[in-house]
Amino acid sequence: MENAVPHASLLAVCRVHALIGDSGMMGTTAIDKRPIKGPVAVGEWGVYGDVQADRKYHGGHSKAVYAYAQEDADFWAAKLSRDVPAGLFGENLRTSGVDVSGAVIGERWRIGDTLVLEVASPREPCGTFKRRMKETAWVSRFTAEGRPGAYLRVVVPGEIAAGDEMVVFDVPDHGVTVARWFQAATAADAAALLAEHESGRHPLVPEMRTALDAAIKAGR
C-alpha cells in the first residue's frame, strides 16, 4: 500500500566532495558530502561516484545510502546556532516531508520514477562525526536527541535528482522505527523484527540481525 506523503520531496543528493585528513584510525574520511547538480544514478552500492574511507562501518549493500530529514536538520540548526547544510552530517539524501528518523524499519521509499530504497537501520554516531562537527560531547548529544537519520539499501536502482517526489509504501506492521531502535533496542522490539524477518516479508540486513540477537540475549 502506498502512502503518498503530501509535499514529500528530495531536497538534495550529496556525494563525497573530497577525502579529508582525519585523526582517527583510518587517517582519512569521506564524510565531506556536498550537493551535486543534475540527475545521478543510484545503484546497489549507493550514489554513483560516492565513496567511503572506512568500509568496515560505512557503505556496502546494507548502508548504501544515508538519508537525513530537513526537519531534523532545522532542529539541530536551532540547537547549535549554525547552519546545517545538506551533506554536513555525511548524508547522501536531504529530504523534506518524510519523517526519516521516524521511519519504520523495512519500509520502502520510491524516489523519482524508478529508485526504490528500503529503510535498513539507524545511523550510529562515531568519532569521525564528532570531529566533523567540532562540538563538545557531540556523540552523546546526537544520541540523546534521537534523530539519527536512516541507512537504506537499494531495492531497485534508478536515477534521481533534487526536487524528485518521494512516496512511502510497503510499511511493516511491527511499528519499530529507526529512532525507537536507536534509543532503546528492546528484546520485545527485537522479537517483532525477527518475526518479520523470518516471515520473509521484510528481511533484515546483517547488521540489524546482529544487533537484535544481542538485544534478545540481553533480555531488555
Secondary structure in CASP SS format (residue, H / E / C, confidence):
PFRMAT SS
TARGET T0000
AUTHOR 0000-0000-0000
METHOD secondary structure of the structure
MODEL  1
M C 1.00
E E 1.00
N E 1.00
A C 1.00
V C 1.00
P C 1.00
H C 1.00
A C 1.00
S E 1.00
L E 1.00
L E 1.00
A E 1.00
V E 1.00
C E 1.00
R E 1.00
V E 1.00
H C 1.00
A C 1.00
L C 1.00
I E 1.00
G E 1.00
D C 1.00
S C 1.00
G C 1.00
M C 1.00
M C 1.00
G C 1.00
T E 1.00
T E 1.00
A C 1.00
I C 1.00
D C 1.00
K E 1.00
R E 1.00
P E 1.00
I C 1.00
K C 1.00
G C 1.00
P C 1.00
V E 1.00
A E 1.00
V E 1.00
G E 1.00
E C 1.00
W C 1.00
G E 1.00
V E 1.00
Y C 1.00
G C 1.00
D C 1.00
V C 1.00
Q C 1.00
A C 1.00
D C 1.00
R C 1.00
K C 1.00
Y C 1.00
H C 1.00
G E 1.00
G C 1.00
H C 1.00
S C 1.00
K E 1.00
A C 1.00
V E 1.00
Y E 1.00
A E 1.00
Y E 1.00
A E 1.00
Q H 1.00
E H 1.00
D H 1.00
A H 1.00
D H 1.00
F H 1.00
W H 1.00
A H 1.00
A H 1.00
K H 1.00
L H 1.00
S C 1.00
R C 1.00
D C 1.00
V C 1.00
P C 1.00
A C 1.00
G C 1.00
L C 1.00
F C 1.00
G C 1.00
E C 1.00
N C 1.00
L E 1.00
R E 1.00
T E 1.00
S E 1.00
G C 1.00
V C 1.00
D C 1.00
V C 1.00
S C 1.00
G C 1.00
A C 1.00
V E 1.00
I C 1.00
G C 1.00
E C 1.00
R E 1.00
W E 1.00
R E 1.00
I E 1.00
G C 1.00
D C 1.00
T C 1.00
L E 1.00
V E 1.00
L E 1.00
E E 1.00
V E 1.00
A E 1.00
S E 1.00
P E 1.00
R C 1.00
E C 1.00
P C 1.00
C C 1.00
G H 1.00
T H 1.00
F H 1.00
K H 1.00
R H 1.00
R H 1.00
M H 1.00
K C 1.00
E C 1.00
T C 1.00
A C 1.00
W H 1.00
V H 1.00
S H 1.00
R H 1.00
F H 1.00
T H 1.00
A H 1.00
E H 1.00
G C 1.00
R C 1.00
P C 1.00
G C 1.00
A E 1.00
Y E 1.00
L E 1.00
R E 1.00
V E 1.00
V E 1.00
V E 1.00
P C 1.00
G E 1.00
E E 1.00
I E 1.00
A C 1.00
A C 1.00
G C 1.00
D C 1.00
E E 1.00
M E 1.00
V E 1.00
V E 1.00
F E 1.00
D C 1.00
V C 1.00
P C 1.00
D C 1.00
H C 1.00
G C 1.00
V C 1.00
T E 1.00
V H 1.00
A H 1.00
R H 1.00
W H 1.00
F H 1.00
Q H 1.00
A C 1.00
A C 1.00
T C 1.00
A H 1.00
A H 1.00
D H 1.00
A H 1.00
A H 1.00
A H 1.00
L H 1.00
L H 1.00
A H 1.00
E H 1.00
H H 1.00
E H 1.00
S H 1.00
G C 1.00
R C 1.00
H C 1.00
P C 1.00
L C 1.00
V C 1.00
P H 1.00
E H 1.00
M H 1.00
R H 1.00
T H 1.00
A H 1.00
L H 1.00
D H 1.00
A H 1.00
A H 1.00
I H 1.00
K H 1.00
A H 1.00
G C 1.00
R C 1.00
END
